[in-house]
Amino acid sequence: MNIQVLFFASLREQLGTGQLQLQLPAQTTVGEARGLLAQRGGAWREALSPGQVVMAALDHQLCTEDARLTQDGELAFFPPVTGG
């Protein structure tokens, strides 16, 4: 299945891109997609490894890592937001 992956705020700066298209097997979860991206190594591993706190949204809804991706869906990763 095809999905669009978006990166926001410091993740976009760290990875050097704001979006990319991925081709993934059906039934892939958000956590599995994150793991595949981290396997790219370098900044990708540093930003998306399991030890990093990263929020995710699937089709504009906050989600957990066990959420299943959808064909032509949109997956967004962003750092946690804090207020002051």
HTML snippet that shows the backbone in 3Dmol.js (N, CA, C, O; Angstrom):
<script src="https://3Dmol.org/build/3Dmol-min.js"></script>
<div id="view" style="width:600px;height:400px;position:relative"></div>
<script>
const pdb = `
ATOM      1  N   MET A   1       0.840  -1.173   0.000  1.00  0.00           N
ATOM      2  CA  MET A   1       0.000   0.000   0.000  1.00  0.00           C
ATOM      3  C   MET A   1       0.884   1.234   0.000  1.00  0.00           C
ATOM      4  O   MET A   1       2.009   1.200   0.499  1.00  0.00           O
ATOM      5  N   ASN A   2       0.384   2.308  -0.551  1.00  0.00           N
ATOM      6  CA  ASN A   2       1.098   3.582  -0.582  1.00  0.00           C
ATOM      7  C   ASN A   2       0.598   4.471   0.538  1.00  0.00           C
ATOM      8  O   ASN A   2      -0.605   4.545   0.792  1.00  0.00           O
ATOM      9  N   ILE A   3       1.531   5.153   1.217  1.00  0.00           N
ATOM     10  CA  ILE A   3       1.156   6.156   2.207  1.00  0.00           C
ATOM     11  C   ILE A   3       2.068   7.366   2.053  1.00  0.00           C
ATOM     12  O   ILE A   3       3.188   7.266   1.553  1.00  0.00           O
ATOM     13  N   GLN A   4       1.564   8.495   2.490  1.00  0.00           N
ATOM     14  CA  GLN A   4       2.371   9.707   2.541  1.00  0.00           C
ATOM     15  C   GLN A   4       2.790   9.901   3.991  1.00  0.00           C
ATOM     16  O   GLN A   4       1.957   9.832   4.895  1.00  0.00           O
ATOM     17  N   VAL A   5       4.080  10.144   4.217  1.00  0.00           N
ATOM     18  CA  VAL A   5       4.598  10.360   5.563  1.00  0.00           C
ATOM     19  C   VAL A   5       5.063  11.806   5.656  1.00  0.00           C
ATOM     20  O   VAL A   5       5.820  12.287   4.812  1.00  0.00           O
ATOM     21  N   LEU A   6       4.597  12.491   6.698  1.00  0.00           N
ATOM     22  CA  LEU A   6       4.947  13.885   6.928  1.00  0.00           C
ATOM     23  C   LEU A   6       5.765  14.006   8.206  1.00  0.00           C
ATOM     24  O   LEU A   6       5.552  13.258   9.160  1.00  0.00           O
ATOM     25  N   PHE A   7       6.698  14.949   8.221  1.00  0.00           N
ATOM     26  CA  PHE A   7       7.531  15.218   9.391  1.00  0.00           C
ATOM     27  C   PHE A   7       7.417  16.700   9.713  1.00  0.00           C
ATOM     28  O   PHE A   7       7.524  17.545   8.824  1.00  0.00           O
ATOM     29  N   PHE A   8       7.199  17.015  10.992  1.00  0.00           N
ATOM     30  CA  PHE A   8       6.984  18.398  11.387  1.00  0.00           C
ATOM     31  C   PHE A   8       8.014  18.863  12.408  1.00  0.00           C
ATOM     32  O   PHE A   8       8.640  18.061  13.101  1.00  0.00           O
ATOM     33  N   ALA A   9       8.171  20.182  12.481  1.00  0.00           N
ATOM     34  CA  ALA A   9       8.990  20.873  13.477  1.00  0.00           C
ATOM     35  C   ALA A   9      10.434  20.361  13.449  1.00  0.00           C
ATOM     36  O   ALA A   9      11.032  20.247  12.380  1.00  0.00           O
ATOM     37  N   SER A  10      10.992  20.054  14.623  1.00  0.00           N
ATOM     38  CA  SER A  10      12.401  19.661  14.690  1.00  0.00           C
ATOM     39  C   SER A  10      12.688  18.362  13.940  1.00  0.00           C
ATOM     40  O   SER A  10      13.811  18.154  13.482  1.00  0.00           O
ATOM     41  N   LEU A  11      11.697  17.490  13.809  1.00  0.00           N
ATOM     42  CA  LEU A  11      11.920  16.262  13.032  1.00  0.00           C
ATOM     43  C   LEU A  11      12.192  16.589  11.567  1.00  0.00           C
ATOM     44  O   LEU A  11      13.071  15.989  10.948  1.00  0.00           O
ATOM     45  N   ARG A  12      11.447  17.528  11.019  1.00  0.00           N
ATOM     46  CA  ARG A  12      11.664  17.926   9.623  1.00  0.00           C
ATOM     47  C   ARG A  12      13.081  18.463   9.456  1.00  0.00           C
ATOM     48  O   ARG A  12      13.765  18.135   8.487  1.00  0.00           O
ATOM     49  N   GLU A  13      13.518  19.288  10.400  1.00  0.00           N
ATOM     50  CA  GLU A  13      14.865  19.851  10.318  1.00  0.00           C
ATOM     51  C   GLU A  13      15.929  18.762  10.467  1.00  0.00           C
ATOM     52  O   GLU A  13      16.913  18.746   9.726  1.00  0.00           O
ATOM     53  N   GLN A  14      15.735  17.868  11.409  1.00  0.00           N
ATOM     54  CA  GLN A  14      16.707  16.812  11.663  1.00  0.00           C
ATOM     55  C   GLN A  14      16.832  15.852  10.484  1.00  0.00           C
ATOM     56  O   GLN A  14      17.931  15.404  10.157  1.00  0.00           O
ATOM     57  N   LEU A  15      15.702  15.537   9.845  1.00  0.00           N
ATOM     58  CA  LEU A  15      15.705  14.566   8.746  1.00  0.00           C
ATOM     59  C   LEU A  15      15.961  15.201   7.384  1.00  0.00           C
ATOM     60  O   LEU A  15      16.257  14.500   6.416  1.00  0.00           O
ATOM     61  N   GLY A  16      15.850  16.513   7.306  1.00  0.00           N
ATOM     62  CA  GLY A  16      16.106  17.199   6.045  1.00  0.00           C
ATOM     63  C   GLY A  16      15.003  17.046   5.018  1.00  0.00           C
ATOM     64  O   GLY A  16      15.220  17.293   3.832  1.00  0.00           O
ATOM     65  N   THR A  17      13.813  16.640   5.463  1.00  0.00           N
ATOM     66  CA  THR A  17      12.670  16.511   4.559  1.00  0.00           C
ATOM     67  C   THR A  17      11.377  16.684   5.344  1.00  0.00           C
ATOM     68  O   THR A  17      11.312  16.373   6.533  1.00  0.00           O
ATOM     69  N   GLY A  18      10.363  17.179   4.672  1.00  0.00           N
ATOM     70  CA  GLY A  18       9.063  17.344   5.297  1.00  0.00           C
ATOM     71  C   GLY A  18       8.079  16.264   4.917  1.00  0.00           C
ATOM     72  O   GLY A  18       7.050  16.102   5.574  1.00  0.00           O
ATOM     73  N   GLN A  19       8.382  15.515   3.855  1.00  0.00           N
ATOM     74  CA  GLN A  19       7.454  14.457   3.446  1.00  0.00           C
ATOM     75  C   GLN A  19       8.132  13.461   2.526  1.00  0.00           C
ATOM     76  O   GLN A  19       9.148  13.755   1.895  1.00  0.00           O
ATOM     77  N   LEU A  20       7.545  12.273   2.465  1.00  0.00           N
ATOM     78  CA  LEU A  20       7.975  11.251   1.522  1.00  0.00           C
ATOM     79  C   LEU A  20       6.830  10.268   1.310  1.00  0.00           C
ATOM     80  O   LEU A  20       5.890  10.201   2.102  1.00  0.00           O
ATOM     81  N   GLN A  21       6.931   9.519   0.239  1.00  0.00           N
ATOM     82  CA  GLN A  21       5.958   8.472  -0.074  1.00  0.00           C
ATOM     83  C   GLN A  21       6.594   7.125   0.272  1.00  0.00           C
ATOM     84  O   GLN A  21       7.773   6.900   0.000  1.00  0.00           O
ATOM     85  N   LEU A  22       5.809   6.237   0.871  1.00  0.00           N
ATOM     86  CA  LEU A  22       6.294   4.897   1.187  1.00  0.00           C
ATOM     87  C   LEU A  22       5.364   3.849   0.603  1.00  0.00           C
ATOM     88  O   LEU A  22       4.148   4.033   0.553  1.00  0.00           O
ATOM     89  N   GLN A  23       5.944   2.770   0.170  1.00  0.00           N
ATOM     90  CA  GLN A  23       5.205   1.586  -0.271  1.00  0.00           C
ATOM     91  C   GLN A  23       5.419   0.547   0.820  1.00  0.00           C
ATOM     92  O   GLN A  23       6.548   0.116   1.054  1.00  0.00           O
ATOM     93  N   LEU A  24       4.343   0.142   1.488  1.00  0.00           N
ATOM     94  CA  LEU A  24       4.426  -0.790   2.605  1.00  0.00           C
ATOM     95  C   LEU A  24       3.439  -1.934   2.424  1.00  0.00           C
ATOM     96  O   LEU A  24       2.448  -1.795   1.707  1.00  0.00           O
ATOM     97  N   PRO A  25       3.709  -3.069   3.073  1.00  0.00           N
ATOM     98  CA  PRO A  25       2.754  -4.180   3.001  1.00  0.00           C
ATOM     99  C   PRO A  25       1.431  -3.814   3.686  1.00  0.00           C
ATOM    100  O   PRO A  25       1.403  -2.983   4.593  1.00  0.00           O
ATOM    101  N   ALA A  26       0.357  -4.431   3.251  1.00  0.00           N
ATOM    102  CA  ALA A  26      -0.939  -4.246   3.905  1.00  0.00           C
ATOM    103  C   ALA A  26      -0.814  -4.660   5.368  1.00  0.00           C
ATOM    104  O   ALA A  26      -0.001  -5.521   5.707  1.00  0.00           O
ATOM    105  N   GLN A  27      -1.605  -4.058   6.215  1.00  0.00           N
ATOM    106  CA  GLN A  27      -1.655  -4.348   7.653  1.00  0.00           C
ATOM    107  C   GLN A  27      -0.452  -3.815   8.431  1.00  0.00           C
ATOM    108  O   GLN A  27      -0.281  -4.168   9.598  1.00  0.00           O
ATOM    109  N   THR A  28       0.384  -2.979   7.820  1.00  0.00           N
ATOM    110  CA  THR A  28       1.514  -2.387   8.530  1.00  0.00           C
ATOM    111  C   THR A  28       0.994  -1.433   9.598  1.00  0.00           C
ATOM    112  O   THR A  28       0.033  -0.698   9.371  1.00  0.00           O
ATOM    113  N   THR A  29       1.638  -1.449  10.770  1.00  0.00           N
ATOM    114  CA  THR A  29       1.249  -0.537  11.844  1.00  0.00           C
ATOM    115  C   THR A  29       2.119   0.719  11.818  1.00  0.00           C
ATOM    116  O   THR A  29       3.148   0.767  11.143  1.00  0.00           O
ATOM    117  N   VAL A  30       1.691   1.714  12.552  1.00  0.00           N
ATOM    118  CA  VAL A  30       2.464   2.950  12.691  1.00  0.00           C
ATOM    119  C   VAL A  30       3.844   2.631  13.269  1.00  0.00           C
ATOM    120  O   VAL A  30       4.853   3.146  12.787  1.00  0.00           O
ATOM    121  N   GLY A  31       3.889   1.791  14.290  1.00  0.00           N
ATOM    122  CA  GLY A  31       5.167   1.422  14.901  1.00  0.00           C
ATOM    123  C   GLY A  31       6.097   0.703  13.938  1.00  0.00           C
ATOM    124  O   GLY A  31       7.306   0.933  13.947  1.00  0.00           O
ATOM    125  N   GLU A  32       5.539  -0.162  13.114  1.00  0.00           N
ATOM    126  CA  GLU A  32       6.357  -0.867  12.119  1.00  0.00           C
ATOM    127  C   GLU A  32       6.899   0.105  11.076  1.00  0.00           C
ATOM    128  O   GLU A  32       8.052  -0.011  10.662  1.00  0.00           O
ATOM    129  N   ALA A  33       6.082   1.056  10.652  1.00  0.00           N
ATOM    130  CA  ALA A  33       6.541   2.062   9.690  1.00  0.00           C
ATOM    131  C   ALA A  33       7.650   2.907  10.300  1.00  0.00           C
ATOM    132  O   ALA A  33       8.648   3.204   9.644  1.00  0.00           O
ATOM    133  N   ARG A  34       7.469   3.290  11.553  1.00  0.00           N
ATOM    134  CA  ARG A  34       8.498   4.069  12.243  1.00  0.00           C
ATOM    135  C   ARG A  34       9.799   3.273  12.319  1.00  0.00           C
ATOM    136  O   ARG A  34      10.876   3.820  12.079  1.00  0.00           O
ATOM    137  N   GLY A  35       9.706   1.988  12.650  1.00  0.00           N
ATOM    138  CA  GLY A  35      10.890   1.142  12.714  1.00  0.00           C
ATOM    139  C   GLY A  35      11.601   1.022  11.378  1.00  0.00           C
ATOM    140  O   GLY A  35      12.831   1.053  11.320  1.00  0.00           O
ATOM    141  N   LEU A  36      10.838   0.884  10.307  1.00  0.00           N
ATOM    142  CA  LEU A  36      11.437   0.806   8.968  1.00  0.00           C
ATOM    143  C   LEU A  36      12.163   2.101   8.616  1.00  0.00           C
ATOM    144  O   LEU A  36      13.243   2.071   8.027  1.00  0.00           O
ATOM    145  N   LEU A  37      11.573   3.228   8.974  1.00  0.00           N
ATOM    146  CA  LEU A  37      12.232   4.508   8.710  1.00  0.00           C
ATOM    147  C   LEU A  37      13.510   4.640   9.539  1.00  0.00           C
ATOM    148  O   LEU A  37      14.520   5.133   9.037  1.00  0.00           O
ATOM    149  N   ALA A  38      13.478   4.208  10.795  1.00  0.00           N
ATOM    150  CA  ALA A  38      14.662   4.281  11.659  1.00  0.00           C
ATOM    151  C   ALA A  38      15.799   3.422  11.110  1.00  0.00           C
ATOM    152  O   ALA A  38      16.970   3.735  11.323  1.00  0.00           O
ATOM    153  N   GLN A  39      15.459   2.344  10.407  1.00  0.00           N
ATOM    154  CA  GLN A  39      16.482   1.463   9.837  1.00  0.00           C
ATOM    155  C   GLN A  39      17.288   2.134   8.734  1.00  0.00           C
ATOM    156  O   GLN A  39      18.300   1.590   8.291  1.00  0.00           O
ATOM    157  N   ARG A  40      16.858   3.299   8.290  1.00  0.00           N
ATOM    158  CA  ARG A  40      17.646   4.033   7.291  1.00  0.00           C
ATOM    159  C   ARG A  40      18.980   4.487   7.872  1.00  0.00           C
ATOM    160  O   ARG A  40      19.902   4.824   7.130  1.00  0.00           O
ATOM    161  N   GLY A  41      19.080   4.496   9.191  1.00  0.00           N
ATOM    162  CA  GLY A  41      20.327   4.847   9.860  1.00  0.00           C
ATOM    163  C   GLY A  41      20.525   6.346  10.006  1.00  0.00           C
ATOM    164  O   GLY A  41      19.673   7.141   9.610  1.00  0.00           O
ATOM    165  N   GLY A  42      21.651   6.716  10.574  1.00  0.00           N
ATOM    166  CA  GLY A  42      22.015   8.116  10.744  1.00  0.00           C
ATOM    167  C   GLY A  42      20.961   8.922  11.477  1.00  0.00           C
ATOM    168  O   GLY A  42      20.479   8.524  12.538  1.00  0.00           O
ATOM    169  N   ALA A  43      20.607  10.064  10.895  1.00  0.00           N
ATOM    170  CA  ALA A  43      19.619  10.958  11.506  1.00  0.00           C
ATOM    171  C   ALA A  43      18.269  10.276  11.666  1.00  0.00           C
ATOM    172  O   ALA A  43      17.536  10.568  12.611  1.00  0.00           O
ATOM    173  N   TRP A  44      17.932   9.369  10.751  1.00  0.00           N
ATOM    174  CA  TRP A  44      16.654   8.649  10.828  1.00  0.00           C
ATOM    175  C   TRP A  44      16.601   7.802  12.092  1.00  0.00           C
ATOM    176  O   TRP A  44      15.601   7.818  12.810  1.00  0.00           O
ATOM    177  N   ARG A  45      17.662   7.067  12.366  1.00  0.00           N
ATOM    178  CA  ARG A  45      17.712   6.231  13.571  1.00  0.00           C
ATOM    179  C   ARG A  45      17.672   7.115  14.811  1.00  0.00           C
ATOM    180  O   ARG A  45      16.951   6.832  15.769  1.00  0.00           O
ATOM    181  N   GLU A  46      18.446   8.175  14.779  1.00  0.00           N
ATOM    182  CA  GLU A  46      18.511   9.078  15.921  1.00  0.00           C
ATOM    183  C   GLU A  46      17.144   9.693  16.235  1.00  0.00           C
ATOM    184  O   GLU A  46      16.769   9.801  17.403  1.00  0.00           O
ATOM    185  N   ALA A  47      16.409  10.089  15.216  1.00  0.00           N
ATOM    186  CA  ALA A  47      15.129  10.775  15.412  1.00  0.00           C
ATOM    187  C   ALA A  47      13.976   9.836  15.728  1.00  0.00           C
ATOM    188  O   ALA A  47      13.073  10.202  16.481  1.00  0.00           O
ATOM    189  N   LEU A  48      13.991   8.626  15.161  1.00  0.00           N
ATOM    190  CA  LEU A  48      12.808   7.760  15.221  1.00  0.00           C
ATOM    191  C   LEU A  48      13.011   6.458  15.992  1.00  0.00           C
ATOM    192  O   LEU A  48      12.123   5.605  15.994  1.00  0.00           O
ATOM    193  N   SER A  49      14.155   6.288  16.643  1.00  0.00           N
ATOM    194  CA  SER A  49      14.387   5.054  17.401  1.00  0.00           C
ATOM    195  C   SER A  49      13.379   4.942  18.542  1.00  0.00           C
ATOM    196  O   SER A  49      12.821   5.950  18.976  1.00  0.00           O
ATOM    197  N   PRO A  50      13.141   3.729  19.029  1.00  0.00           N
ATOM    198  CA  PRO A  50      12.137   3.528  20.077  1.00  0.00           C
ATOM    199  C   PRO A  50      12.367   4.360  21.337  1.00  0.00           C
ATOM    200  O   PRO A  50      11.409   4.659  22.050  1.00  0.00           O
ATOM    201  N   GLY A  51      13.598   4.736  21.625  1.00  0.00           N
ATOM    202  CA  GLY A  51      13.879   5.542  22.813  1.00  0.00           C
ATOM    203  C   GLY A  51      13.479   7.001  22.696  1.00  0.00           C
ATOM    204  O   GLY A  51      13.461   7.720  23.695  1.00  0.00           O
ATOM    205  N   GLN A  52      13.160   7.444  21.500  1.00  0.00           N
ATOM    206  CA  GLN A  52      12.793   8.841  21.270  1.00  0.00           C
ATOM    207  C   GLN A  52      11.287   9.033  21.436  1.00  0.00           C
ATOM    208  O   GLN A  52      10.491   8.224  20.959  1.00  0.00           O
ATOM    209  N   VAL A  53      10.910  10.104  22.114  1.00  0.00           N
ATOM    210  CA  VAL A  53       9.484  10.415  22.265  1.00  0.00           C
ATOM    211  C   VAL A  53       9.034  11.156  21.013  1.00  0.00           C
ATOM    212  O   VAL A  53       9.440  12.292  20.766  1.00  0.00           O
ATOM    213  N   VAL A  54       8.196  10.499  20.234  1.00  0.00           N
ATOM    214  CA  VAL A  54       7.683  11.057  18.985  1.00  0.00           C
ATOM    215  C   VAL A  54       6.185  10.794  18.944  1.00  0.00           C
ATOM    216  O   VAL A  54       5.736   9.680  19.214  1.00  0.00           O
ATOM    217  N   MET A  55       5.425  11.809  18.610  1.00  0.00           N
ATOM    218  CA  MET A  55       3.975  11.669  18.469  1.00  0.00           C
ATOM    219  C   MET A  55       3.664  11.279  17.027  1.00  0.00           C
ATOM    220  O   MET A  55       4.444  11.550  16.114  1.00  0.00           O
ATOM    221  N   ALA A  56       2.508  10.638  16.839  1.00  0.00           N
ATOM    222  CA  ALA A  56       2.087  10.243  15.495  1.00  0.00           C
ATOM    223  C   ALA A  56       0.611  10.549  15.306  1.00  0.00           C
ATOM    224  O   ALA A  56      -0.186  10.474  16.242  1.00  0.00           O
ATOM    225  N   ALA A  57       0.270  10.892  14.081  1.00  0.00           N
ATOM    226  CA  ALA A  57      -1.131  11.090  13.699  1.00  0.00           C
ATOM    227  C   ALA A  57      -1.366  10.335  12.399  1.00  0.00           C
ATOM    228  O   ALA A  57      -0.540  10.364  11.486  1.00  0.00           O
ATOM    229  N   LEU A  58      -2.493   9.668  12.333  1.00  0.00           N
ATOM    230  CA  LEU A  58      -2.878   8.910  11.150  1.00  0.00           C
ATOM    231  C   LEU A  58      -4.144   9.534  10.592  1.00  0.00           C
ATOM    232  O   LEU A  58      -5.183   9.554  11.252  1.00  0.00           O
ATOM    233  N   ASP A  59      -4.050  10.040   9.377  1.00  0.00           N
ATOM    234  CA  ASP A  59      -5.182  10.720   8.739  1.00  0.00           C
ATOM    235  C   ASP A  59      -5.763  11.803   9.654  1.00  0.00           C
ATOM    236  O   ASP A  59      -6.976  11.891   9.845  1.00  0.00           O
ATOM    237  N   HIS A  60      -4.863  12.628  10.216  1.00  0.00           N
ATOM    238  CA  HIS A  60      -5.204  13.808  11.018  1.00  0.00           C
ATOM    239  C   HIS A  60      -5.762  13.493  12.396  1.00  0.00           C
ATOM    240  O   HIS A  60      -6.364  14.365  13.023  1.00  0.00           O
ATOM    241  N   GLN A  61      -5.580  12.266  12.888  1.00  0.00           N
ATOM    242  CA  GLN A  61      -6.028  11.880  14.228  1.00  0.00           C
ATOM    243  C   GLN A  61      -4.834  11.315  14.996  1.00  0.00           C
ATOM    244  O   GLN A  61      -4.126  10.443  14.493  1.00  0.00           O
ATOM    245  N   LEU A  62      -4.608  11.817  16.227  1.00  0.00           N
ATOM    246  CA  LEU A  62      -3.547  11.241  17.038  1.00  0.00           C
ATOM    247  C   LEU A  62      -3.769   9.741  17.148  1.00  0.00           C
ATOM    248  O   LEU A  62      -4.907   9.278  17.227  1.00  0.00           O
ATOM    249  N   CYS A  63      -2.683   8.988  17.153  1.00  0.00           N
ATOM    250  CA  CYS A  63      -2.820   7.529  17.185  1.00  0.00           C
ATOM    251  C   CYS A  63      -1.697   6.915  18.000  1.00  0.00           C
ATOM    252  O   CYS A  63      -0.726   7.583  18.358  1.00  0.00           O
ATOM    253  N   THR A  64      -1.846   5.642  18.284  1.00  0.00           N
ATOM    254  CA  THR A  64      -0.813   4.870  18.961  1.00  0.00           C
ATOM    255  C   THR A  64      -0.033   4.072  17.920  1.00  0.00           C
ATOM    256  O   THR A  64      -0.421   3.999  16.754  1.00  0.00           O
ATOM    257  N   GLU A  65       1.056   3.485  18.356  1.00  0.00           N
ATOM    258  CA  GLU A  65       1.915   2.760  17.415  1.00  0.00           C
ATOM    259  C   GLU A  65       1.291   1.477  16.891  1.00  0.00           C
ATOM    260  O   GLU A  65       1.782   0.914  15.912  1.00  0.00           O
ATOM    261  N   ASP A  66       0.217   1.000  17.521  1.00  0.00           N
ATOM    262  CA  ASP A  66      -0.419  -0.222  17.027  1.00  0.00           C
ATOM    263  C   ASP A  66      -1.525   0.053  16.008  1.00  0.00           C
ATOM    264  O   ASP A  66      -2.161  -0.879  15.516  1.00  0.00           O
ATOM    265  N   ALA A  67      -1.756   1.334  15.689  1.00  0.00           N
ATOM    266  CA  ALA A  67      -2.762   1.683  14.669  1.00  0.00           C
ATOM    267  C   ALA A  67      -2.304   1.175  13.303  1.00  0.00           C
ATOM    268  O   ALA A  67      -1.121   1.249  12.972  1.00  0.00           O
ATOM    269  N   ARG A  68      -3.232   0.667  12.528  1.00  0.00           N
ATOM    270  CA  ARG A  68      -2.928   0.139  11.188  1.00  0.00           C
ATOM    271  C   ARG A  68      -3.025   1.251  10.145  1.00  0.00           C
ATOM    272  O   ARG A  68      -3.961   2.050  10.149  1.00  0.00           O
ATOM    273  N   LEU A  69      -2.045   1.281   9.263  1.00  0.00           N
ATOM    274  CA  LEU A  69      -2.041   2.255   8.176  1.00  0.00           C
ATOM    275  C   LEU A  69      -3.100   1.884   7.148  1.00  0.00           C
ATOM    276  O   LEU A  69      -3.517   0.730   7.052  1.00  0.00           O
ATOM    277  N   THR A  70      -3.525   2.881   6.384  1.00  0.00           N
ATOM    278  CA  THR A  70      -4.538   2.661   5.359  1.00  0.00           C
ATOM    279  C   THR A  70      -3.988   3.051   3.993  1.00  0.00           C
ATOM    280  O   THR A  70      -3.138   3.935   3.887  1.00  0.00           O
ATOM    281  N   GLN A  71      -4.474   2.390   2.952  1.00  0.00           N
ATOM    282  CA  GLN A  71      -4.067   2.711   1.580  1.00  0.00           C
ATOM    283  C   GLN A  71      -4.284   4.196   1.320  1.00  0.00           C
ATOM    284  O   GLN A  71      -5.344   4.741   1.628  1.00  0.00           O
ATOM    285  N   ASP A  72      -3.275   4.843   0.751  1.00  0.00           N
ATOM    286  CA  ASP A  72      -3.307   6.269   0.428  1.00  0.00           C
ATOM    287  C   ASP A  72      -3.524   7.141   1.655  1.00  0.00           C
ATOM    288  O   ASP A  72      -3.987   8.276   1.541  1.00  0.00           O
ATOM    289  N   GLY A  73      -3.190   6.614   2.825  1.00  0.00           N
ATOM    290  CA  GLY A  73      -3.339   7.374   4.062  1.00  0.00           C
ATOM    291  C   GLY A  73      -2.193   8.349   4.264  1.00  0.00           C
ATOM    292  O   GLY A  73      -1.233   8.386   3.495  1.00  0.00           O
ATOM    293  N   GLU A  74      -2.323   9.130   5.315  1.00  0.00           N
ATOM    294  CA  GLU A  74      -1.309  10.114   5.672  1.00  0.00           C
ATOM    295  C   GLU A  74      -0.856   9.842   7.100  1.00  0.00           C
ATOM    296  O   GLU A  74      -1.671   9.827   8.023  1.00  0.00           O
ATOM    297  N   LEU A  75       0.423   9.630   7.278  1.00  0.00           N
ATOM    298  CA  LEU A  75       1.029   9.393   8.579  1.00  0.00           C
ATOM    299  C   LEU A  75       1.944  10.565   8.883  1.00  0.00           C
ATOM    300  O   LEU A  75       2.821  10.894   8.084  1.00  0.00           O
ATOM    301  N   ALA A  76       1.748  11.195  10.030  1.00  0.00           N
ATOM    302  CA  ALA A  76       2.569  12.344  10.408  1.00  0.00           C
ATOM    303  C   ALA A  76       3.306  12.043  11.705  1.00  0.00           C
ATOM    304  O   ALA A  76       2.739  11.472  12.636  1.00  0.00           O
ATOM    305  N   PHE A  77       4.570  12.430  11.755  1.00  0.00           N
ATOM    306  CA  PHE A  77       5.374  12.324  12.967  1.00  0.00           C
ATOM    307  C   PHE A  77       5.774  13.730  13.393  1.00  0.00           C
ATOM    308  O   PHE A  77       6.101  14.575  12.559  1.00  0.00           O
ATOM    309  N   PHE A  78       5.744  13.974  14.715  1.00  0.00           N
ATOM    310  CA  PHE A  78       6.102  15.286  15.233  1.00  0.00           C
ATOM    311  C   PHE A  78       6.528  15.145  16.686  1.00  0.00           C
ATOM    312  O   PHE A  78       6.143  14.187  17.357  1.00  0.00           O
ATOM    313  N   PRO A  79       7.325  16.096  17.178  1.00  0.00           N
ATOM    314  CA  PRO A  79       7.739  16.037  18.580  1.00  0.00           C
ATOM    315  C   PRO A  79       6.560  16.390  19.484  1.00  0.00           C
ATOM    316  O   PRO A  79       5.604  17.027  19.043  1.00  0.00           O
ATOM    317  N   PRO A  80       6.630  15.971  20.762  1.00  0.00           N
ATOM    318  CA  PRO A  80       5.561  16.341  21.690  1.00  0.00           C
ATOM    319  C   PRO A  80       5.484  17.861  21.816  1.00  0.00           C
ATOM    320  O   PRO A  80       6.495  18.556  21.721  1.00  0.00           O
ATOM    321  N   VAL A  81       4.301  18.352  22.027  1.00  0.00           N
ATOM    322  CA  VAL A  81       4.086  19.795  22.145  1.00  0.00           C
ATOM    323  C   VAL A  81       3.963  20.144  23.618  1.00  0.00           C
ATOM    324  O   VAL A  81       3.268  19.465  24.374  1.00  0.00           O
ATOM    325  N   THR A  82       4.647  21.211  24.017  1.00  0.00           N
ATOM    326  CA  THR A  82       4.522  21.678  25.395  1.00  0.00           C
ATOM    327  C   THR A  82       4.118  23.137  25.377  1.00  0.00           C
ATOM    328  O   THR A  82       4.415  23.868  24.432  1.00  0.00           O
ATOM    329  N   GLY A  83       3.455  23.540  26.403  1.00  0.00           N
ATOM    330  CA  GLY A  83       3.019  24.937  26.512  1.00  0.00           C
ATOM    331  C   GLY A  83       3.800  25.644  27.598  1.00  0.00           C
ATOM    332  O   GLY A  83       4.564  25.035  28.347  1.00  0.00           O
ATOM    333  N   GLY A  84       3.591  26.927  27.660  1.00  0.00           N
ATOM    334  CA  GLY A  84       4.342  27.665  28.667  1.00  0.00           C
ATOM    335  C   GLY A  84       3.557  28.781  29.251  1.00  0.00           C
ATOM    336  O   GLY A  84       4.055  29.500  30.117  1.00  0.00           O
TER     337      GLY A  84
END
`;
const viewer = $3Dmol.createViewer("view");
viewer.addModel(pdb, "pdb");
viewer.setStyle({}, {cartoon: {color: "spectrum"}});
viewer.zoomTo();
viewer.render();
</script>
